[in-house]
């Protein structure tokens, strides 16, 4: 479930008519509801990875609501359970709350009352799941797991790399700035039989034309002014291993001609000599533009593009795999904490919202820098800086504390969007009617946030 998906709700009631009516109530409030007429059927589809809320009647045959709650506690004690009963048993309600039931609602109940309780429970569950993801990322970071991500795009990327790593084909990697092209190239090297050889990286965009040929092909002493001794070029140094050419679209035209020969003949001629030296290397080239598009290719040779384009790997930008952002943030925060000899601070809701809502034009590199600033105490939420949080009394009842927290989130989101209703509703992920109901309930005046 992504942060913009409707919160899932498992609803259980043996009264079919009431089950249908309650399901409709929750769906109108913006939830994704799975309805069951028995607890046994509901339990069959529940596990610790469930990211939503369970709403159940108490009085049911075979497995009643309290027994269901006990079973869910064994699965995951952090899954919020809301129990509904038509029997005003105060003692039962008190015991249930003490045992960890999230809320206890008696029939008949107002539709809005149930929806609000489920909304608060869903928000709590979301935070629990996101914090678990952060901890998991920290553990993965300790194991040095590369290409962190659980989205289908990243799973496909890892499978593709595994499939082609040992094939020795040249590879063209495309992706926006900061998306992790060198990481992909490094993995192609380390997952192949070439791992015992050198992984040699060169950014073609950082070297002037007068230097890049010497860097790539090497030179003999006296080959040009200042060449006082022999130098082995990057291509020859990569023989037996992998040569990674980043920003290859920046390679000068004259060097492209020579590089095309290297790829076709697998041999190199250093500057200042006629000696031809064979090389055994795999070339991984990376570009931040689409070299297959003539309008973007510019002065890059078409024949060199097709020679490199044996296999093309495209890395999706971070904004297209938002469900990986928290995992990556946890990885980079843990790494930064180790580097700066600090502990990873607790991640406030404002930072989590920024992680989810920011577009990350600098991709993984920008996220890594954000994590470093966060560990150093220099970030309070980035572009989504939070308003001062409402101070909550520890003795305040949980429902009241959550109400205050909900109001704080709504005010902050309104402020960030200058009171714009459409953008605020999209950010909160709730229906328009629910939004206005909450404004009225919390006494929030939307116009106060308009510029």
N, C-alpha and C positions, 0 to 999 in steps of 0.2 A: 504493500500500500504506500503510495506516495503521499506527501504532505497535502496535496490538493485533492486527493480522492475522498469520497464520502467515508466517514468512519463506519466500520462494520459493526453490526449489532446482531447477536444471536438471541432470538426471542423464543421463549418456551411457555406454552400454556395449553392445557388439555381441553379447554373450552374453545372450540374452533371458531365460533362467532367472535368471541373476545380476542382471539389470536389475530383474526383478520383485521378487526378494528384497530387494535394496538399497532399492528404492522403498518397500517395506513397512516396512523398518527406519526409514527417515527419516520416513515419515508417522506411525508410532507415536511417534516422538520429537517430533512437533508441527509438522513442516514441511509446506509445500505443494509437492509434487513434480511436475515435468513431466519425463517419461521419454522418451528418444530412443535409437534403436538405431544412430544414426550422428551424427557431428559436424556434417555438412553440414545435416541437418535441425534440429539444435539452433541452429546459427549463424543460420539464417534468421529465428529469432524473438528474437535478442539484439540489444540496442543499448545506448548509453551510459546510458539511463534505467532499465536493469534494476537492481532493488533487492535482488538476492539473491546466491546462491552457485552456482558451477558445480562439479559433481563429475563427473569423467570417468575412465574407464579409459584406459590409455596405449596398449596394443597393440590397434589397430583398423585395418581396411583403409581405403584412400583418405586420410582425414585422421586421423592418430593424435593422442593426447592432447597431445603437445608441440607439434604443428602447430596444434592447436586453441587452445592457450594463446597462441601467437604471434598468432593471428587476434584473440583476445579482447584482447590488449594493444593492438592497433590500434584496437579499438572503445572501450575504456576500461581503462587500466592499473590502475584501482582495483577492478575486479571480482575478488573472491577466487576462485581456482581451486584445487581440491583434486584431485590426481591419484592414481589407484589403479593398482597393478600387481601381477601375480603373479610378476614377475621381480625378484629382489632385486638390482637394479643400483644399488649405492651411488653410483657416479660419476654416474649419471643423476640420482639424487635430489639430490645435492649441487648439480649444475649447475642443476637445475630450481628449487631454493630460491633460489639466487643470482640467477637470472633473474627471480624475483618470484613463483613459485608459492607459494600460501599454505601448503599442507601436502602431504606425500607419504606415502601410506599403502600398506603392502604387504599382499597377501593371504597367508593368511587373516587377517582382522582382527575384533576384537570389535565388536559392534554399537554398544556404548556409546562406544568410541573414535572411530568415525566420527561419531556424533551430536554428541559434544562438540566435535570439530574444526569441524563445520559450524555449530554454535551460536556458537562464537567468531568464525568468519568472518562469519556473518550479523550479529552485533553490530557488527563492524568496518565492514561495508558500510552498516549503518543510520546509524552516526555520520558516515560519509563523505557519504551522501546528505543528511543533515540539515544538515551544514556547507555543502554546496553550496547548499541552499535558503536558508541565511542569507546567503551571498554574493550569491545572485540577488536576494534582497530588498533588500540594500544597493544593488545596481545599479539596481533599480527605484525605490528611494527617491531616488536621484540624478536619475532621469528624471521624478520627480514623479508616478509612476503612481498614480492613485486607486483606491480599492476593491481593495486587494491581496488576492488569493486565487485559488486554482486549483481549489477544490472545485466540484462541479456547481452547488451553491446560489449561489455567487458569480458563476459564469459566467452562470447564468440571470438573476441580478439585473442584471448589466451589460447583457445583451441587452435586457432589459425597459426599462431606462432609455434605451438608445439608441433603442428603438422609439417611446417616448412623449415623449421630450425635446422634440421640435419640434411636438407636437400641440396645445399650449396648454390641455389639460384640467387641471382642478384635481386634485390628488393627495393622498391620505391615506397617510402613512408610519407604520407601526407597528413597534415593536421595544422591547426592554428598555432600561433606562438604560445609556448608554454604548455602544450598539451601532452608532452612526454615522448617526443619522437626519439630522443637519445636513449630513453629507457627501453623502448621497443627494440632499437638496434642492439643495445647491450644484451638483452635477453636472447635475441636471435643468435648472438655470439656464444653466450654462456650455456645455452641449451643445445648447442651443436658440438660435433666432434672437434671443431676448431677452438674450443674453449682453452686448450693448452697453448694456443698461439696468442699473439697480441691483438687487443682491441684498440684500434687507432682511430681517433676522432679528429676531424678538422672542420671548422666552420668556414665555409667559403666566403661568407659575407664579411668576415672580420679582417681579411688579408688583402692588401693592395695587389694589383696585377703584377707588379714587379717582383713580388715575393712569393706568390702562390705557386708558381711553377717550380721554384727551388724547393719549397716545402713538400710538394707532391712528388716530384721526380728525383730530387736530390741533385747534387752537383759534384764535380771534381775540383780540386784545388786549382785556382786561377781561371775558373770558368767565366768569371766576371769580376769586376772591380769589387774588392772586399771579400772575395771567396778565397780565404787564406788556407783552408783545409777542406778535405773531402767531407761530404755530408750525405748520409743515407736518407733518402726521401721517405715521406709517410707511406707511399705505396709499397715500397720495398720492405719497409719496417713491418708492414701488415702482412707480409707473405707468410702463409701458414695460418693466418687468423682472419680478422675482419676489418675492413676499412669503412668507416662511417663518414660520409660527406654531408654535413648539415648545410641548409640553405643553398643547395646546389644550383638553384635558379640564379644565384649571384655569381657563379663562376664565369670568368671572362671568356669571350668567344674563342680566343686562340687556345686557351687551356682546354676548352671543351673538345676541340679537335684532337688534341693529344690524349684526353681521357677516353674518347671513343675508341682509339686504337688500343689503349690498355685493356678495355673491356672486351674487344674483339680478339686480340692476340694474346692477352695475359702475359705481357712483357713490358718492360720499361727501359727507357734510354735516359740516363742522367744527363744534366746539362754539362757541356764541356767534354763529352766523350761520344764515340760512335758505338760503344759497347752496348749490346742488347742483353738485358738480364731477365730471365723468366721469373714470373711471380705467380704464386698460388694463393689467391685471395678471393674472398667474397666481398662484394661491394653492397653496402646499404646506403642509399641516398635518401635525403629528406628534403621536402619542400613545403613551404607554408602557403604556396599558391597551387592552383590546379594546372599542372604542366600539360594536361591534355586539352586545355582550352587555349586556342591560339591567342585570344585577347589577353590572357593572363601570362602566357608563356613568354611573350616579348622576344628578347634576343636569344633565348635558349634554343639550342638546335633540336629540330624535330627528330632527327635520326638518333641523337643521344637519348632523347626521351624514350623512344621506342626500344632502344637497347637496354635501358634501365627498367623499363616497364614490363619485366617478366612476371613479377608478382607485385601488386600494389596493395598496401595496407593503409586503411584510412582510420585515424584515431578520432573518435567523436569528441566534440568540445564538451567541457564540463557542464554547461547549461543543458545539454541533451541527456545527461545521466545524473540528474539531481539526487537520486537515491544513493549515490556513491559519495556524496560530498561529506557527510558526517563521518564516514569511515576514513576518508582521506584526511579530514581535519584531525581526527584522533591520532592518525599515524604521524602527521607532521607536528602536532602538539607534543606528543611523546618524544619525538626526535629532538625537538627544540628544548624540551625540559632537560633532556640528558646533556645536550650541548651547553646550555646555560647553567646547568647544575641547580635547577629549580624543580619544584613539583608542578604538575599540571593543575591549574586552578579549576574550580567547579565552573561548568559552562552555563552561564545564565540564559534565561529564555530569550533575552534580546539578541544575544550572539547566535543562538540557535535559529532564530527567525532570520537574521541576516544571512546565515549560511544557506538557508533554504531559498530566500527570495532574491539574493544578489545574482546577477547574470555572469559574473566571473569572466570578463573579457580576456583576462590574462591567464585563464585556465588554471591548471594545477600549480603552476609557478606562483600565480597571484595568491592562491589558497595557502600555499606553503609559507609565503611571507606574512600573510594575515595570521596564521597560527603562531609564527614566531613572535609577532607583536603582541598577540594575546597572552602568550606565556610570560612575556616581559611586562605585562600589565599596561600596555600602551593602546589596547583596543577595548572599547566598551560596546561593540556592536557594529563597528564600521559605519557604512552609510545609513544603517538602520539603528542609529543610536537611540537608546531607550530613554523614556521619560523617567524621572525619579520614581522608583517603585513605591507602592503603598506599604507603609509599615504595618505588619500584621502581628497581632498579639498572639503569642504561643498558646494562650488559654482560650482563644477564640474558637468556637466550634468549627469543625472542618468545612461544612457547607457554607458558612459565612465567610471563611477565609478564601474559599474557592470563588465565591461571588465577587469578593473584592479583587481577587486576582484576574477574573474574567473582565471586570470593568476596566482594570488597568491596561489589559491587552487591547481592548476596544479603543480606549482613549489614545494609546500609543499609535495604533494603526491609523486612526483618523488623523492624528497629527502628522504622521509620516506621509499621508496622502492628501494633506491640505484640506481635509474634510470632504474629499470626493467620495461619494457613496459607492459608485461602481467599483473603483479601484480598492476601496476598503473592503467591500463584500468579497471581491475576488481574493484578496490577501487572507481574509479570515476563513474563507471557504464555507460560508453559511448562506442559506437562502435570504432573499431581501426581507421577507416578512419577519423571519427570525431576528434579523439584524435590527429592524425597527422596534420589535418587541423588547429586545435587550436594551436599546437606548432608553426606552420608556422605563423599563424596570430599574435601570441603574441611574436614572436621572441625568443622562448625558445629552447635552445640546449640541447637535452636529455643527451648527453654524459657528460655534465657538472656535472651531478648528479651521475654518475657511480663511484663506488669505484675501 
